[in-house]
Amino acid sequence: MSDELNLAELMTVQPTGKTDEFEGPRESYGRLGIYGGHFVGQALSAGLQTVDEPKLAQSFHCYFLNPGKQEVPLIYQVQRLKEGRGVDVRTVTALQDGVAAFSMTASFKVPEQGDEHQREMPEVPSPEALQAQVTERQFQPPMMTKDRATLQLVGESFVPETFKPGREPVLQVWMKSNHGTELDDRTAQCVLAFLSDGTLMFNSVLPYGIPFQTHRLTSLDHAGWFHRPADVGQWMLYDQVSTATADGRGMNMGEVFDRSGRLIMTCMQDSMLRRMPQQS
């Protein structure tokens, strides 16, 4: 495993010696198997390594196919779907023991100047103002980051006494990577892709007044669009909402803003939302 790696290093895959094939560091996430964002960030790293600079990731669309196994090597195979002057497209498949565990299709483009508008960042308490509350309540992020990243929840949605029916399906989280050095834009995108999966699916269960542990929750598919580069070592606000639940699934949306209010990334996710038998 890779306890000594920071988040940027954990997301960086290495060539295996075969054409467009890479291996990623593994990590233990306990009962989670392999956290979904681990696949997302590493697959994006693999795709980026087959794309010439200055192209950056524009978007990705992912499917989680089989549970990841912590003890089995993670191999990423890249298929080049399009080689363009402005845009490249790649499909990346994560294999374990020859079986596909995860698939991503991603597009990469040359950054350019153009018209800009965005939704305003919501007004929330600063991460510094929230520090005492977080320490007092001993908030534990739902994904295990092993101090590689810091998450600070805005509000009390993870506090047991708030598990009451009728809550809004909304989460807001300040987050940042603790990698310690300045990152290039490509590596920063991989780190942000990792973080983007951390809390999104939990929005779907909030209106039902019961703890998260009473549902089977897992990411089914996950998509992201990068709007501009960001310093992921500085605080970013992840503003999230569940727009619908039906058919045993939850639809979740999130927007990532940097500290100055610029929109960095938009995410959408469809997640499994099934009550455990005793909660039916």
N, C-alpha and C positions, 0 to 999 in steps of 0.2 A: 504494500500500500504506500501512500505518499503523504504522510503526515508532515514532512519537512518542507513541502512545496507551498508557495503562496498561491493565491487564486490565479494570477496570470500564468504562472508556471504549470499549474494543474490543467489549465485550458489549452496548453500548447502541445500539439501532437507531433510525433517524429516520423520521418519516412522509414518504411520497413525495408527498402531496397527494391520493392516491386513498383511498377509504374502506377502512380496515383494511388498508392496505398500507404496508410499511416497507422501508427499505434498510439493510443492515448494512455496517460497515467490513470491508474484505478484509485478508487477511494471507497472507504467503508461508510455507509449511511445507515447502518443498523437495519431495522425492519423495512426501510424504504427500498432495499436492494441497491439500485443505482438511482440516485435523484435525477429527475428528468432534465433539469438544467445542465447537468454534467454532460449528457449526450448532446444537448443543443449547442453548448459552447465549444465542445471539442469537434463536433461535426462542422461547425462554421470555421474553425481553425483549419481543418483539413481542406475544405473548399477554397479558402483564401490562399492556401499554399500552392494551388494550381492556377492562380489568377495573377497576372502581372500588375505591378503597381503602376499608377497610383489608384487603381480601382479599389473601392471599398464595398462591403456588403450593403446592398440596398434593401433586401427583404429575404425572409426565409419562411418556409411552410413545412411543418414537421408532423410525423405520425410516430407514436410510441407503439411498437408492434408486439414486443414480448418483454417480460420483466428482465432487467439487467442482473447479471451475476457478478458479485464483487470479486470472486476468486478466479474469474476467467478473463484472459486477455481481451482488450477492446481494440478491434481492428476496424478502420474506416476506409472504405473503398469509394473513390470518387469517379463519377461518370461525367464526361464533358458533353453537355447537351448543346451548348452554343458557345462559339468563339466569335465575338464581335468587337468592332473597334470601340464602341461605347459601352456595350453590355455583354457580360458572360453569364451563362447559366450552368449550374452544376447540380447533380443529384449525389448525395452522400449517404451511404448505407453503413450502419454500425453492425458488425458481425461479432458473435461470440460462439465459438465452436462451429463456425460455418453457418449459423442461423441468424437471420436478420432480427435485431432487437429494436432498431430505430431507423427511420428514413427521413431525410431532409432534402428538399429542393430549394436552392438559394440562387438569387441573382446578385450580380456585382457590377458596379458602374463607376465611371469616372466622375468625381464630384464636379459640380458646376454651379454657377451663380444664376439666380432667377427670382421671380416674384415670391414673396413670403407672407403667409398669415398663419395664425394658429389660435386655438382656444387658450384663454388665459389660465395660468397656474392658479389653483385654488389657494386661498389664504388659510394657512395652518400654522400652529406653533412651530417655532424653530427647533431643530434637533437638540440644541443646547438647552432650551427651556424644558424639553421633555426628559432630559437626562435623569433628574431626580425621581420622576415618576417611574421611569423604566427600571432604575436600580431598586427602588422600593418594592416594586411588584415582581422583580426578578423575571422579567419577560424573556422567554426563550423562543427564538425564531423557529418556525415550523420545519425549516430545513437545517441540517447540521453543517455549519460553515467552519467549525473548529477555529474560530477567531480569524478566519481569512476575510470575513466581511462583517460589518456591523449593521444591524437593522434596528430601527427605533419606530415603534408603532405610534401613530397619531390616534388617540382615543383608546377605548378599553375593550375592543371586540374580542380579545383573547383572554379576558379576565372572567373566571367562572361565574361570578355573580351577575354578569351581563347576559348570560345565556337564556334570554327570554324571547317569546314569540314577537314578531312584528318589527324586529330590527331591520334597518336599511341594509341591503346587500352591498355595503361599501367598506373598503379598507383603504387606508392611506399609510404608507410606510416610507420613512426616510431610510436610505441605504447607501452604503459606500463600500468599496473594496479596500482591504488593508494590505495591499501588495507592497507599499513602501517606496516605490520608485515611479518616475513618470513613464507612462506606457505610450507606445505608438498607437495610432488610431485603429489599426487592425486588431491588435491584442485587446484594446479597450472594448471593441465590439464583441469579442468573444466572452469577455468578463461580464459585460452587460447582458448578453444572451443567457449566460448561466444564472444571473440574478433574476431575470425576468420571469422565470417559472416558479419562484420560491413561494409566493403567497396567493397567486391569482385564483386558484381553484377554490380557496376558502371563502371567497365572496358568496358562492352559491348557497352555502349552508346557513348563512347568517340569519335569514328571516324565520327559521324554523325553531328557534328557541332551545336548541339542544347542543351539547358539545360536539366539536368536530369529530371526536373519536367514535361517535355513534353512526357515522356514515362510512361507507366505502368510497374513498375519494382518490382519484388518480387522474392524471392528465391523459387525455385521449389524443388530441392534436393541439398544436401550438404554433402560432404565426407571429412574426414580428416585422416591423418596418422601421428602418433607421432614417431619421430626418437630418441629422447633423452629428459631427463628432462631439465627444464629451470626455471630460476628465473623470473617470469612474472612481478615482481615489478621493473625490470630493462628494459632499452630500448631494443626493438626488432624491426627489420626491416621486414615489410610485403611487399614482392616484388610480384607484381600481373600483370597478362596479360589476355586479352580475346583472345582465340585462334580461335573463329569462332562465327558468328551469322547466324541463319537460322531458318525458321519455327516459327518465333515469339519468339525465345529463344536465349539466349547468353550463350556460354561456357566460363567459367573463371577458371583460375588456380592461385594459390598463394603459395609462400614459405616463411616461417618465419625463420629468422636468429637471433641468439642472438648477442650481441654487439661484441663479439670476432669473429664472422663469422661462428659459428657452425650452421648447418641446424637443426632446432628444429621440424618443422612440415611442411607437404605438404597438400594443400587443393584443391579440385575441386568442382565446383558448376555449375549447370544448372539453369538459371534464366529466368523468363518471360521478354520479351522485345517487348512491343507493343506500337506503337505510339498512342497518344491521337487523336481523330477524326480530330481536327483542324490542326494536324501536318502530316496527311496522304498525 
